[in-house]
Amino acid sequence: MSESMPVAWHIGTRSPDNGGNCVEAGPILDGSGRVAVRDSKDRAAATLVYPAAGWSAFVSGIKHGEFG
């Protein structure tokens, strides 16, 4: 992902408040619907980018307990 591409980052709601194992995700603000995901402890590391449909399926799976 290009460093110049703006992302509206949000820390995961299940991440601890003490800065522990946190994941940040947010929409890429280019109108594509893609979502970027990164480790909040190492923001300079690789950022994963998911297409809108893939991210939606992942979130739906989490909500329905498919990964538990």
Secondary structure, 3 states (H helix, E strand, C coil): CCCCCCECCEECCCCCCCCCCCEEEEEECCCCCCEEEEECCCCCCCCEEECHHHHHHHHHHHHCCCCC
